[in-house]
């Protein structure tokens, strides 16, 4: 079974369901408010880890194409 990456809107919605935003997660990590949006469109392991932690999952679950073996 081929797993596909989460759509960026699904990531943002998941964060909102948990009471936060991409900007808030970014600022809490000491980054500019818009910095984490880079991880939605290109590989950036640090940003992916921050987003996954906020969603209580692992980066490979959100972006399987970036972590394929």
C-alpha positions in Angstrom: 0.0 0.0 0.0 1.4 3.4 -1.1 1.2 6.0 1.6 0.9 9.6 0.5 2.0 12.8 2.2 -0.5 14.8 4.2 -1.9 17.8 2.4 -0.6 21.0 3.9 -4.2 22.0 4.7 -4.6 18.8 6.7 -1.5 19.6 8.7 -2.8 23.1 9.5 -6.2 21.7 10.4 -4.6 19.1 12.7 -2.7 21.9 14.5 -5.9 23.9 14.9 -7.7 20.9 16.3 -5.0 20.7 18.9 -5.4 24.4 19.8 -2.4 25.8 18.0 -1.2 27.1 14.7 1.9 26.7 12.5 3.0 30.2 13.4 2.6 29.5 17.2 4.7 26.3 16.9 7.3 28.2 15.0 7.5 31.1 17.5 7.6 28.6 20.4 10.7 27.1 18.8 12.3 30.5 18.6 11.8 30.9 14.9 10.1 33.5 12.8 6.4 33.0 12.6 6.5 32.0 9.0 9.6 29.8 9.1 7.9 26.4 9.6 5.8 26.9 6.5 8.9 25.9 4.6 8.6 22.4 5.9 5.2 22.0 4.3 6.7 22.3 0.8 10.3 21.1 1.1 12.3 18.7 3.2 13.6 20.3 6.4 14.0 17.6 9.1 14.1 20.1 12.1 10.9 21.8 11.0 9.2 18.4 10.2 10.1 17.2 13.7 8.6 20.3 15.3 5.4 20.0 13.4 5.1 16.2 14.0 5.7 16.7 17.8 2.9 19.3 17.8 0.7 16.8 16.1 1.8 14.0 18.5 3.1 11.8 15.7 6.3 11.1 13.8 7.5 13.0 10.7 7.5 9.8 8.6 3.8 9.5 9.2 3.1 13.0 7.8 5.7 12.9 4.9 6.2 9.2 4.0 7.8 10.2 0.7 10.6 12.1 2.5 11.3 9.1 4.7 10.9 6.2 2.4 13.5 3.4 2.8 
